Amino acid sequence: MVTTTQKMSFEEFLDYDDGTDTLYELENGELIPMSSESDINQRIAVFLLVYFSQLGIASYRLRMKAEIAVNSRLVGVRVPDLVVYSEELAEMMEGAKRSLVYMDMPPPLLVVEVVSPNQANRDYRYKRSEYAARGIAEYWIVDAIDQKVTVLEWVEGFYEEQVYTDDQAVASPALGNLGITATQVLQGS
């Protein structure tokens, strides 16, 4: 992974265009290019998108690769694999020119990160604390490498963690009974 050495403000990030289609996160003033996803990571994200839609979550509340402003040492931006907006946030995002959830907007209802090779520390540690500080009600870490789905629920200022493996049914406090197992999520089918 290559990062730039220039420090960038949130406002500079909003205006940044390097003429490519590269997607970036902003972490403590540094641009971090998002690497292309593996086939399994894409399958997992698409599987969950379709599954959540089949549960009755309206398409206007579902986003892939939406940007979320978060507090780090500086205001940063994360780009999770899948986001479920609350009804209120979806209304605020209607007609937006950029799929960016600003700090003064309500947090998403649920965020899903699919762990990429050599990125586990960012998903399990840094993003966890940033999403907690942002007050995101539920954060999933889907780890096909370690074969587990971690569901973090925001309870009284902290994330409570539940880890699912194999044929354990994944429970979502925000979405209710899902009827899928960790194996189904991890295989993207």
KOLTIKOL-162539 format. One record per residue: residue number from 1; residue in one letter; x, y, z of N, C-alpha, C in turn. Coordinates in nm, 2 decimals. Each point is the difference from the previous one (the first is absolute). Layout:
BEGIN
+-----+---------+--------+--------+--------+--------+--------+--------+--------+--------+--------+
| num | residuo |    nc1 |    nc2 |    nc3 |   cac1 |   cac2 |   cac3 |    cc1 |    cc2 |    cc3 |
+-----+---------+--------+--------+--------+--------+--------+--------+--------+--------+--------+
| NUM |       a |      X |      Y |      Z |      X |      Y |      Z |      X |      Y |      Z |
...
+-----+---------+--------+--------+--------+--------+--------+--------+--------+--------+--------+
END
This chain:
BEGIN
+-----+---------+--------+--------+--------+--------+--------+--------+--------+--------+--------+
| num | residuo |    nc1 |    nc2 |    nc3 |   cac1 |   cac2 |   cac3 |    cc1 |    cc2 |    cc3 |
+-----+---------+--------+--------+--------+--------+--------+--------+--------+--------+--------+
|   1 |       m |   0.08 |  -0.12 |   0.00 |  -0.08 |   0.12 |   0.00 |   0.09 |   0.12 |   0.00 |
|   2 |       v |  -0.03 |   0.10 |  -0.08 |   0.07 |   0.12 |  -0.01 |  -0.08 |   0.11 |   0.05 |
|   3 |       t |   0.06 |   0.09 |   0.09 |  -0.07 |   0.12 |   0.04 |   0.08 |   0.12 |  -0.03 |
|   4 |       t |  -0.07 |   0.11 |  -0.02 |   0.07 |   0.12 |  -0.03 |   0.06 |   0.06 |   0.13 |
|   5 |       t |   0.10 |   0.09 |  -0.02 |   0.06 |   0.06 |   0.12 |  -0.06 |   0.14 |   0.03 |
|   6 |       q |  -0.07 |   0.05 |  -0.09 |  -0.06 |   0.13 |   0.02 |  -0.11 |  -0.01 |   0.10 |
|   7 |       k |  -0.01 |   0.10 |   0.09 |  -0.12 |   0.01 |   0.09 |  -0.10 |   0.08 |  -0.07 |
|   8 |       m |  -0.12 |  -0.05 |   0.01 |  -0.11 |   0.06 |  -0.07 |  -0.12 |   0.03 |   0.10 |
|   9 |       s |  -0.06 |   0.11 |  -0.02 |  -0.12 |   0.03 |   0.09 |  -0.12 |  -0.06 |  -0.06 |
|  10 |       f |  -0.11 |  -0.01 |   0.07 |  -0.12 |  -0.06 |  -0.04 |  -0.05 |   0.08 |  -0.12 |
|  11 |       e |   0.01 |   0.13 |   0.00 |  -0.05 |   0.08 |  -0.11 |   0.08 |  -0.02 |  -0.13 |
|  12 |       e |   0.14 |  -0.02 |   0.02 |   0.08 |  -0.03 |  -0.12 |  -0.04 |  -0.14 |  -0.05 |
|  13 |       f |  -0.03 |  -0.09 |   0.09 |  -0.04 |  -0.14 |  -0.05 |  -0.13 |   0.01 |  -0.08 |
|  14 |       l |  -0.09 |   0.08 |   0.04 |  -0.13 |   0.02 |  -0.07 |   0.03 |   0.05 |  -0.14 |
|  15 |       d |   0.10 |   0.08 |  -0.02 |   0.03 |   0.06 |  -0.13 |   0.10 |  -0.08 |  -0.08 |
|  16 |       y |   0.06 |  -0.10 |   0.06 |   0.11 |  -0.08 |  -0.07 |  -0.05 |  -0.08 |  -0.12 |
|  17 |       d |   0.07 |   0.01 |  -0.11 |  -0.02 |  -0.08 |  -0.12 |   0.13 |  -0.02 |  -0.07 |
|  18 |       d |   0.05 |  -0.12 |   0.00 |   0.13 |  -0.03 |  -0.06 |  -0.02 |  -0.05 |  -0.15 |
|  19 |       g |  -0.13 |   0.01 |  -0.05 |  -0.02 |  -0.03 |  -0.14 |  -0.02 |  -0.15 |  -0.02 |
|  20 |       t |   0.00 |  -0.08 |   0.11 |  -0.02 |  -0.14 |  -0.02 |  -0.13 |  -0.04 |   0.07 |
|  21 |       d |  -0.03 |  -0.13 |  -0.01 |  -0.12 |  -0.05 |   0.07 |   0.03 |  -0.06 |   0.13 |
|  22 |       t |   0.12 |   0.03 |   0.05 |   0.04 |  -0.06 |   0.13 |  -0.08 |   0.06 |   0.11 |
|  23 |       l |  -0.05 |  -0.09 |   0.09 |  -0.07 |   0.04 |   0.12 |   0.09 |   0.01 |   0.11 |
|  24 |       y |  -0.01 |   0.10 |   0.08 |   0.09 |   0.03 |   0.12 |  -0.08 |   0.01 |   0.13 |
|  25 |       e |   0.07 |  -0.05 |   0.11 |  -0.04 |   0.04 |   0.13 |   0.09 |   0.11 |   0.05 |
|  26 |       l |  -0.04 |   0.07 |   0.09 |   0.08 |   0.11 |   0.06 |   0.02 |  -0.04 |   0.15 |
|  27 |       e |   0.13 |  -0.03 |   0.03 |   0.03 |  -0.05 |   0.14 |   0.11 |   0.09 |   0.06 |
|  28 |       n |  -0.04 |   0.08 |   0.10 |   0.09 |   0.09 |   0.06 |   0.08 |   0.09 |  -0.09 |
|  29 |       g |  -0.08 |   0.05 |  -0.10 |   0.06 |   0.10 |  -0.10 |   0.07 |  -0.07 |  -0.11 |
|  30 |       e |   0.00 |  -0.13 |  -0.01 |   0.07 |  -0.07 |  -0.11 |  -0.10 |  -0.07 |  -0.09 |
|  31 |       l |   0.03 |   0.01 |  -0.13 |  -0.08 |  -0.07 |  -0.10 |   0.04 |  -0.14 |   0.00 |
|  32 |       i |  -0.10 |  -0.09 |   0.01 |   0.03 |  -0.15 |  -0.01 |  -0.08 |  -0.05 |  -0.12 |
|  33 |       p |   0.07 |  -0.04 |  -0.11 |  -0.07 |  -0.06 |  -0.11 |  -0.06 |  -0.13 |   0.04 |
|  34 |       m |  -0.13 |  -0.02 |  -0.04 |  -0.07 |  -0.13 |   0.03 |   0.04 |  -0.10 |  -0.11 |
|  35 |       s |   0.06 |  -0.11 |   0.04 |   0.04 |  -0.10 |  -0.10 |  -0.12 |  -0.07 |  -0.06 |
|  36 |       s |   0.01 |  -0.06 |  -0.12 |  -0.11 |  -0.07 |  -0.06 |  -0.03 |  -0.12 |   0.09 |
|  37 |       e |  -0.13 |  -0.04 |   0.00 |  -0.05 |  -0.10 |   0.09 |   0.02 |  -0.14 |  -0.07 |
|  38 |       s |   0.03 |  -0.10 |   0.09 |   0.00 |  -0.14 |  -0.05 |  -0.14 |  -0.04 |  -0.04 |
|  39 |       d |   0.00 |  -0.11 |  -0.08 |  -0.13 |  -0.05 |  -0.04 |  -0.09 |  -0.04 |   0.12 |
|  40 |       i |   0.06 |  -0.07 |   0.10 |  -0.08 |  -0.04 |   0.11 |  -0.06 |   0.12 |   0.08 |
|  41 |       n |   0.09 |   0.11 |   0.01 |  -0.05 |   0.12 |   0.07 |  -0.12 |   0.06 |  -0.07 |
|  42 |       q |   0.01 |   0.01 |  -0.13 |  -0.11 |   0.05 |  -0.08 |  -0.12 |  -0.08 |   0.01 |
|  43 |       r |   0.02 |  -0.13 |  -0.01 |  -0.12 |  -0.09 |   0.01 |  -0.07 |   0.01 |   0.14 |
|  44 |       i |   0.08 |   0.02 |   0.11 |  -0.06 |   0.01 |   0.13 |  -0.08 |   0.13 |   0.01 |
|  45 |       a |   0.06 |   0.11 |  -0.05 |  -0.07 |   0.13 |   0.00 |  -0.13 |   0.00 |  -0.08 |
|  46 |       v |   0.01 |  -0.06 |  -0.12 |  -0.12 |   0.00 |  -0.09 |  -0.11 |  -0.10 |   0.07 |
|  47 |       f |   0.05 |  -0.11 |   0.05 |  -0.10 |  -0.09 |   0.07 |  -0.07 |   0.07 |   0.11 |
|  48 |       l |   0.07 |   0.07 |   0.08 |  -0.07 |   0.07 |   0.11 |  -0.09 |   0.11 |  -0.05 |
|  49 |       l |   0.04 |   0.07 |  -0.10 |  -0.08 |   0.11 |  -0.06 |  -0.14 |  -0.07 |  -0.05 |
|  50 |       v |   0.01 |  -0.10 |  -0.07 |  -0.12 |  -0.07 |  -0.06 |  -0.08 |  -0.06 |   0.12 |
|  51 |       y |   0.07 |  -0.06 |   0.10 |  -0.07 |  -0.06 |   0.11 |  -0.08 |   0.11 |   0.08 |
|  52 |       f |   0.07 |   0.11 |   0.03 |  -0.07 |   0.11 |   0.07 |  -0.12 |   0.05 |  -0.08 |
|  53 |       s |   0.02 |   0.01 |  -0.13 |  -0.11 |   0.04 |  -0.08 |  -0.12 |  -0.09 |   0.01 |
|  54 |       q |   0.03 |  -0.13 |   0.00 |  -0.10 |  -0.11 |   0.01 |  -0.07 |   0.01 |   0.13 |
|  55 |       l |   0.07 |   0.05 |   0.10 |  -0.06 |   0.01 |   0.14 |  -0.11 |   0.12 |   0.00 |
|  56 |       g |   0.00 |   0.08 |  -0.11 |  -0.09 |   0.11 |   0.00 |   0.06 |   0.13 |   0.02 |
|  57 |       i |   0.13 |   0.01 |   0.01 |   0.07 |   0.13 |   0.02 |   0.00 |   0.07 |  -0.14 |
|  58 |       a |  -0.06 |   0.11 |  -0.01 |  -0.02 |   0.07 |  -0.13 |   0.14 |   0.04 |  -0.06 |
|  59 |       s |   0.01 |  -0.01 |  -0.13 |   0.12 |   0.03 |  -0.07 |   0.06 |   0.14 |   0.03 |
|  60 |       y |  -0.09 |   0.09 |   0.03 |   0.05 |   0.14 |   0.02 |   0.08 |   0.01 |   0.14 |
|  61 |       r |  -0.01 |  -0.11 |   0.08 |   0.07 |   0.00 |   0.13 |   0.12 |  -0.08 |  -0.01 |
|  62 |       l |   0.03 |  -0.07 |  -0.11 |   0.12 |  -0.08 |  -0.01 |   0.10 |   0.06 |  -0.09 |
|  63 |       r |   0.13 |   0.00 |   0.04 |   0.11 |   0.06 |  -0.08 |   0.12 |  -0.09 |   0.01 |
|  64 |       m |   0.07 |  -0.01 |  -0.12 |   0.13 |  -0.07 |   0.00 |   0.10 |   0.11 |  -0.03 |
|  65 |       k |   0.11 |   0.00 |   0.08 |   0.11 |   0.09 |  -0.01 |  -0.04 |   0.15 |   0.02 |
|  66 |       a |  -0.10 |   0.02 |   0.09 |  -0.03 |   0.14 |   0.04 |   0.11 |   0.05 |   0.09 |
|  67 |       e |   0.02 |   0.13 |   0.00 |   0.10 |   0.06 |   0.09 |  -0.06 |   0.04 |   0.13 |
|  68 |       i |   0.07 |  -0.02 |   0.11 |  -0.05 |   0.04 |   0.13 |   0.11 |   0.09 |   0.07 |
|  69 |       a |  -0.03 |   0.12 |   0.03 |   0.09 |   0.08 |   0.08 |   0.01 |  -0.05 |   0.14 |
|  70 |       v |   0.12 |  -0.01 |   0.05 |   0.02 |  -0.06 |   0.14 |   0.11 |   0.09 |   0.07 |
|  71 |       n |  -0.01 |  -0.01 |   0.13 |   0.11 |   0.07 |   0.08 |   0.11 |  -0.09 |   0.02 |
|  72 |       s |   0.12 |   0.04 |  -0.04 |   0.13 |  -0.06 |   0.03 |   0.08 |   0.11 |   0.06 |
|  73 |       r |   0.12 |   0.00 |  -0.01 |   0.08 |   0.12 |   0.06 |  -0.05 |   0.13 |  -0.08 |
|  74 |       l |  -0.03 |  -0.02 |  -0.12 |  -0.06 |   0.11 |  -0.09 |  -0.13 |  -0.06 |  -0.05 |
|  75 |       v |  -0.09 |   0.08 |  -0.06 |  -0.12 |  -0.06 |  -0.06 |   0.05 |  -0.09 |  -0.11 |
|  76 |       g |  -0.05 |  -0.12 |  -0.01 |   0.04 |  -0.09 |  -0.10 |  -0.12 |  -0.05 |  -0.08 |
|  77 |       v |   0.03 |  -0.08 |  -0.10 |  -0.11 |  -0.06 |  -0.08 |   0.03 |  -0.15 |  -0.01 |
|  78 |       r |  -0.10 |  -0.08 |   0.02 |   0.00 |  -0.14 |  -0.02 |  -0.09 |  -0.04 |  -0.11 |
|  79 |       v |   0.03 |  -0.11 |  -0.07 |  -0.08 |  -0.05 |  -0.11 |  -0.03 |  -0.15 |   0.03 |
|  80 |       p |  -0.11 |  -0.03 |   0.08 |  -0.03 |  -0.14 |   0.02 |  -0.06 |  -0.07 |  -0.12 |
|  81 |       d |   0.01 |  -0.13 |   0.01 |  -0.05 |  -0.08 |  -0.12 |  -0.15 |   0.02 |  -0.02 |
|  82 |       l |  -0.08 |   0.01 |   0.12 |  -0.14 |   0.00 |  -0.01 |  -0.05 |   0.09 |   0.12 |
|  83 |       v |  -0.10 |   0.08 |  -0.03 |  -0.06 |   0.09 |   0.10 |  -0.15 |  -0.01 |  -0.01 |
|  84 |       v |  -0.06 |  -0.01 |   0.12 |  -0.15 |   0.01 |   0.01 |  -0.03 |   0.13 |   0.07 |
|  85 |       y |  -0.07 |   0.09 |  -0.07 |  -0.04 |   0.13 |   0.05 |  -0.13 |  -0.02 |   0.09 |
|  86 |       s |  -0.01 |   0.09 |   0.10 |  -0.13 |   0.01 |   0.06 |  -0.09 |   0.07 |  -0.09 |
|  87 |       e |  -0.13 |   0.00 |   0.03 |  -0.10 |   0.07 |  -0.08 |   0.04 |   0.15 |  -0.01 |
|  88 |       e |   0.03 |   0.06 |   0.12 |   0.03 |   0.14 |   0.01 |   0.13 |   0.04 |  -0.08 |
|  89 |       l |   0.10 |  -0.09 |   0.00 |   0.12 |   0.03 |  -0.07 |  -0.03 |  -0.01 |  -0.15 |
|  90 |       a |  -0.07 |  -0.10 |  -0.04 |  -0.04 |  -0.02 |  -0.14 |  -0.07 |   0.12 |  -0.06 |
|  91 |       e |  -0.09 |   0.06 |   0.08 |  -0.07 |   0.12 |  -0.04 |   0.10 |   0.12 |  -0.02 |
|  92 |       m |   0.10 |   0.01 |   0.09 |   0.09 |   0.11 |  -0.01 |   0.10 |  -0.02 |  -0.12 |
|  93 |       m |   0.02 |  -0.13 |  -0.04 |   0.10 |  -0.03 |  -0.11 |  -0.07 |   0.02 |  -0.14 |
|  94 |       e |  -0.13 |   0.00 |   0.00 |  -0.08 |   0.01 |  -0.12 |   0.05 |   0.12 |  -0.08 |
|  95 |       g |   0.04 |  -0.02 |  -0.13 |   0.05 |   0.10 |  -0.09 |   0.14 |   0.05 |   0.03 |
|  96 |       a |   0.07 |  -0.06 |   0.09 |   0.14 |   0.04 |   0.03 |   0.09 |  -0.02 |  -0.12 |
|  97 |       k |   0.09 |   0.09 |  -0.02 |   0.09 |  -0.01 |  -0.12 |   0.11 |  -0.09 |   0.03 |
|  98 |       r |   0.02 |  -0.04 |   0.13 |   0.11 |  -0.09 |   0.04 |  -0.06 |  -0.09 |   0.11 |
|  99 |       s |   0.03 |  -0.13 |  -0.01 |  -0.05 |  -0.09 |   0.10 |   0.09 |   0.00 |   0.12 |
| 100 |       l |   0.00 |   0.12 |   0.07 |   0.08 |   0.02 |   0.12 |  -0.08 |   0.04 |   0.12 |
| 101 |       v |   0.01 |  -0.08 |   0.11 |  -0.08 |   0.03 |   0.12 |   0.09 |   0.09 |   0.08 |
| 102 |       y |  -0.04 |   0.13 |   0.01 |   0.08 |   0.10 |   0.07 |  -0.02 |  -0.02 |   0.16 |
| 103 |       m |   0.09 |   0.06 |   0.07 |   0.00 |  -0.01 |   0.15 |  -0.13 |   0.06 |   0.06 |
| 104 |       d |  -0.06 |   0.10 |  -0.06 |  -0.12 |   0.06 |   0.05 |  -0.13 |  -0.08 |  -0.04 |
| 105 |       m |   0.02 |  -0.11 |  -0.06 |  -0.12 |  -0.09 |  -0.04 |  -0.01 |  -0.11 |   0.10 |
| 106 |       p |  -0.12 |  -0.06 |   0.01 |  -0.01 |  -0.12 |   0.08 |   0.09 |  -0.11 |  -0.05 |
| 107 |       p |   0.05 |  -0.09 |   0.09 |   0.08 |  -0.11 |  -0.05 |  -0.08 |  -0.11 |  -0.07 |
| 108 |       p |   0.07 |  -0.08 |  -0.09 |  -0.07 |  -0.11 |  -0.06 |  -0.05 |  -0.10 |   0.11 |
| 109 |       l |  -0.10 |  -0.07 |  -0.03 |  -0.05 |  -0.11 |   0.09 |   0.09 |  -0.11 |   0.01 |
| 110 |       l |   0.06 |  -0.04 |  -0.11 |   0.09 |  -0.12 |   0.00 |   0.11 |   0.02 |  -0.11 |
| 111 |       v |   0.12 |  -0.04 |   0.04 |   0.12 |   0.01 |  -0.10 |   0.06 |  -0.14 |   0.00 |
| 112 |       v |   0.04 |  -0.04 |  -0.12 |   0.06 |  -0.13 |  -0.02 |   0.14 |   0.02 |  -0.07 |
| 113 |       e |   0.10 |  -0.05 |   0.07 |   0.13 |  -0.01 |  -0.06 |   0.04 |  -0.14 |  -0.03 |
| 114 |       v |   0.04 |  -0.03 |  -0.12 |   0.05 |  -0.13 |  -0.04 |   0.16 |   0.01 |   0.01 |
| 115 |       v |   0.06 |  -0.08 |   0.08 |   0.14 |   0.01 |   0.03 |   0.08 |  -0.04 |  -0.13 |
| 116 |       s |   0.09 |   0.08 |  -0.04 |   0.10 |  -0.03 |  -0.11 |   0.13 |  -0.05 |   0.06 |
| 117 |       p |   0.08 |  -0.07 |  -0.08 |   0.13 |  -0.05 |   0.05 |   0.08 |   0.12 |   0.05 |
| 118 |       n |   0.07 |  -0.01 |   0.10 |   0.09 |   0.10 |   0.06 |  -0.07 |   0.13 |   0.05 |
| 119 |       q |  -0.14 |  -0.01 |   0.01 |  -0.08 |   0.11 |   0.05 |  -0.07 |  -0.02 |   0.13 |
| 120 |       a |   0.02 |  -0.12 |   0.06 |  -0.08 |  -0.04 |   0.12 |   0.01 |   0.10 |   0.11 |
| 121 |       n |   0.12 |   0.05 |   0.02 |   0.02 |   0.10 |   0.11 |  -0.09 |   0.12 |  -0.02 |
| 122 |       r |  -0.01 |   0.05 |  -0.12 |  -0.08 |   0.12 |  -0.03 |  -0.15 |  -0.03 |   0.03 |
| 123 |       d |  -0.05 |  -0.12 |  -0.04 |  -0.14 |  -0.03 |   0.02 |  -0.03 |  -0.03 |   0.15 |
| 124 |       y |   0.09 |  -0.08 |   0.07 |  -0.03 |  -0.04 |   0.13 |   0.03 |   0.11 |   0.11 |
| 125 |       r |   0.10 |   0.08 |  -0.03 |   0.04 |   0.10 |   0.10 |  -0.04 |   0.14 |  -0.03 |
| 126 |       y |   0.06 |   0.06 |  -0.11 |  -0.02 |   0.14 |  -0.03 |  -0.14 |   0.03 |  -0.04 |
| 127 |       k |  -0.06 |  -0.07 |  -0.10 |  -0.13 |   0.03 |  -0.04 |  -0.10 |  -0.03 |   0.11 |
| 128 |       r |   0.03 |  -0.10 |   0.08 |  -0.09 |  -0.03 |   0.12 |  -0.01 |   0.12 |   0.09 |
| 129 |       s |   0.11 |   0.06 |   0.03 |   0.00 |   0.12 |   0.10 |  -0.06 |   0.12 |  -0.07 |
| 130 |       e |   0.02 |   0.02 |  -0.13 |  -0.06 |   0.11 |  -0.08 |  -0.15 |  -0.01 |  -0.01 |
| 131 |       y |  -0.04 |  -0.12 |  -0.03 |  -0.15 |  -0.02 |  -0.02 |  -0.07 |   0.01 |   0.14 |
| 132 |       a |   0.07 |  -0.05 |   0.10 |  -0.06 |   0.02 |   0.14 |  -0.01 |   0.15 |   0.03 |
| 133 |       a |   0.11 |   0.07 |  -0.02 |  -0.01 |   0.15 |   0.03 |  -0.11 |   0.07 |  -0.09 |
| 134 |       r |  -0.03 |  -0.06 |  -0.11 |  -0.10 |   0.06 |  -0.09 |  -0.14 |  -0.04 |   0.04 |
| 135 |       g |  -0.01 |  -0.10 |   0.10 |  -0.13 |  -0.05 |   0.05 |  -0.08 |  -0.09 |  -0.10 |
| 136 |       i |   0.07 |  -0.07 |  -0.08 |  -0.06 |  -0.09 |  -0.09 |  -0.05 |  -0.12 |   0.08 |
| 137 |       a |  -0.13 |  -0.03 |  -0.01 |  -0.07 |  -0.10 |   0.08 |   0.05 |  -0.14 |  -0.01 |
| 138 |       e |   0.04 |  -0.03 |  -0.12 |   0.04 |  -0.14 |  -0.03 |   0.11 |   0.00 |  -0.10 |
| 139 |       y |   0.11 |  -0.08 |   0.03 |   0.12 |  -0.01 |  -0.09 |   0.03 |  -0.14 |  -0.02 |
| 140 |       w |   0.00 |  -0.05 |  -0.12 |   0.04 |  -0.14 |  -0.03 |   0.14 |   0.00 |  -0.06 |
| 141 |       i |   0.08 |  -0.10 |   0.05 |   0.13 |  -0.02 |  -0.06 |  -0.01 |  -0.15 |  -0.06 |
| 142 |       v |   0.00 |  -0.01 |  -0.13 |  -0.02 |  -0.13 |  -0.07 |   0.14 |  -0.04 |  -0.04 |
| 143 |       d |   0.05 |  -0.10 |   0.06 |   0.14 |  -0.04 |  -0.02 |   0.01 |  -0.14 |  -0.06 |
| 144 |       a |   0.01 |  -0.01 |  -0.13 |   0.01 |  -0.12 |  -0.08 |   0.13 |  -0.07 |   0.03 |
| 145 |       i |   0.10 |   0.07 |   0.03 |   0.13 |  -0.05 |   0.03 |   0.00 |  -0.09 |   0.13 |
| 146 |       d |  -0.05 |   0.06 |   0.10 |  -0.01 |  -0.07 |   0.13 |  -0.13 |  -0.07 |   0.02 |
| 147 |       q |  -0.09 |   0.00 |  -0.10 |  -0.13 |  -0.07 |   0.00 |  -0.09 |   0.03 |   0.12 |
| 148 |       k |  -0.02 |   0.13 |   0.02 |  -0.09 |   0.05 |   0.10 |  -0.07 |   0.13 |  -0.04 |
| 149 |       v |  -0.12 |   0.01 |   0.06 |  -0.08 |   0.13 |  -0.01 |  -0.01 |   0.06 |   0.14 |
| 150 |       t |   0.05 |   0.12 |   0.01 |  -0.01 |   0.06 |   0.13 |  -0.10 |   0.11 |  -0.01 |
| 151 |       v |  -0.10 |   0.00 |   0.09 |  -0.11 |   0.10 |   0.00 |   0.02 |   0.08 |   0.13 |
| 152 |       l |   0.02 |   0.13 |  -0.02 |   0.02 |   0.09 |   0.11 |  -0.12 |   0.09 |   0.02 |
| 153 |       e |  -0.06 |  -0.01 |   0.12 |  -0.12 |   0.08 |   0.03 |   0.04 |   0.12 |   0.09 |
| 154 |       w |  -0.04 |   0.12 |  -0.03 |   0.02 |   0.12 |   0.08 |  -0.09 |   0.00 |   0.12 |
| 155 |       v |   0.06 |  -0.02 |   0.12 |  -0.08 |  -0.01 |   0.12 |   0.06 |   0.09 |   0.11 |
| 156 |       e |  -0.07 |   0.11 |   0.04 |   0.04 |   0.09 |   0.10 |   0.15 |   0.04 |  -0.01 |
| 157 |       g |   0.03 |   0.05 |  -0.13 |   0.13 |   0.06 |  -0.02 |   0.11 |  -0.10 |  -0.04 |
| 158 |       f |  -0.02 |  -0.13 |  -0.01 |   0.10 |  -0.09 |  -0.04 |  -0.06 |  -0.11 |  -0.10 |
| 159 |       y |   0.08 |  -0.06 |  -0.08 |  -0.04 |  -0.11 |  -0.08 |   0.00 |  -0.13 |   0.08 |
| 160 |       e |  -0.11 |  -0.07 |   0.00 |   0.00 |  -0.14 |   0.05 |   0.02 |  -0.09 |  -0.11 |
| 161 |       e |   0.08 |  -0.10 |   0.01 |   0.04 |  -0.08 |  -0.11 |  -0.06 |  -0.14 |   0.01 |
| 162 |       q |  -0.04 |  -0.05 |  -0.12 |  -0.05 |  -0.14 |  -0.01 |   0.07 |  -0.06 |  -0.13 |
| 163 |       v |   0.07 |  -0.11 |   0.02 |   0.07 |  -0.06 |  -0.12 |  -0.08 |  -0.13 |  -0.04 |
| 164 |       y |  -0.02 |  -0.01 |  -0.13 |  -0.07 |  -0.11 |  -0.06 |   0.09 |  -0.08 |  -0.09 |
| 165 |       t |   0.00 |  -0.13 |   0.00 |   0.08 |  -0.09 |  -0.08 |  -0.09 |  -0.11 |  -0.05 |
| 166 |       d |   0.04 |  -0.07 |  -0.11 |  -0.06 |  -0.12 |  -0.05 |  -0.15 |   0.02 |  -0.02 |
| 167 |       d |  -0.08 |  -0.09 |   0.06 |  -0.14 |   0.00 |  -0.03 |  -0.08 |   0.08 |   0.11 |
| 168 |       q |   0.07 |   0.08 |   0.07 |  -0.07 |   0.09 |   0.10 |  -0.09 |   0.10 |  -0.07 |
| 169 |       a |  -0.12 |   0.02 |   0.04 |  -0.09 |   0.10 |  -0.06 |   0.05 |   0.14 |   0.05 |
| 170 |       v |   0.02 |   0.09 |  -0.10 |   0.05 |   0.13 |   0.03 |  -0.12 |   0.09 |   0.04 |
| 171 |       a |   0.01 |   0.06 |   0.12 |  -0.11 |   0.09 |   0.05 |   0.04 |   0.14 |  -0.02 |
| 172 |       s |  -0.10 |   0.08 |  -0.04 |   0.02 |   0.15 |  -0.02 |  -0.09 |   0.07 |   0.09 |
| 173 |       p |   0.05 |   0.07 |   0.11 |  -0.08 |   0.08 |   0.08 |  -0.08 |   0.11 |  -0.07 |
| 174 |       a |   0.06 |   0.05 |  -0.11 |  -0.07 |   0.11 |  -0.07 |  -0.10 |  -0.05 |  -0.10 |
| 175 |       l |   0.02 |  -0.12 |  -0.06 |  -0.08 |  -0.05 |  -0.11 |  -0.10 |  -0.11 |   0.05 |
| 176 |       g |   0.03 |  -0.06 |   0.11 |  -0.09 |  -0.11 |   0.05 |   0.05 |  -0.13 |  -0.05 |
| 177 |       n |  -0.08 |  -0.10 |   0.00 |   0.03 |  -0.14 |  -0.04 |   0.04 |   0.00 |  -0.14 |
| 178 |       l |   0.12 |  -0.04 |  -0.04 |   0.04 |   0.00 |  -0.13 |  -0.02 |  -0.14 |  -0.07 |
| 179 |       g |   0.01 |  -0.11 |   0.07 |  -0.01 |  -0.13 |  -0.06 |   0.11 |  -0.04 |  -0.09 |
| 180 |       i |   0.12 |   0.05 |   0.02 |   0.12 |  -0.04 |  -0.07 |   0.11 |  -0.04 |   0.10 |
| 181 |       t |   0.09 |  -0.09 |  -0.05 |   0.11 |  -0.05 |   0.09 |   0.13 |   0.07 |  -0.04 |
| 182 |       a |   0.09 |  -0.01 |   0.09 |   0.14 |   0.06 |  -0.03 |   0.05 |  -0.06 |  -0.13 |
| 183 |       t |  -0.01 |  -0.13 |  -0.02 |   0.05 |  -0.07 |  -0.12 |  -0.06 |   0.06 |  -0.12 |
| 184 |       q |  -0.13 |   0.03 |   0.00 |  -0.07 |   0.06 |  -0.12 |   0.06 |   0.14 |  -0.03 |
| 185 |       v |   0.02 |   0.08 |   0.11 |   0.06 |   0.13 |  -0.02 |   0.14 |  -0.01 |  -0.06 |
| 186 |       l |   0.08 |  -0.09 |   0.07 |   0.14 |  -0.01 |  -0.04 |   0.02 |  -0.06 |  -0.14 |
| 187 |       q |  -0.09 |  -0.07 |  -0.05 |   0.01 |  -0.06 |  -0.14 |  -0.07 |   0.09 |  -0.10 |
| 188 |       g |  -0.08 |   0.10 |   0.05 |  -0.07 |   0.09 |  -0.09 |  -0.10 |  -0.07 |  -0.08 |
| 189 |       s |  -0.07 |  -0.10 |   0.07 |  -0.10 |  -0.07 |  -0.07 |  -0.10 |  -0.07 |   0.09 |
+-----+---------+--------+--------+--------+--------+--------+--------+--------+--------+--------+
END
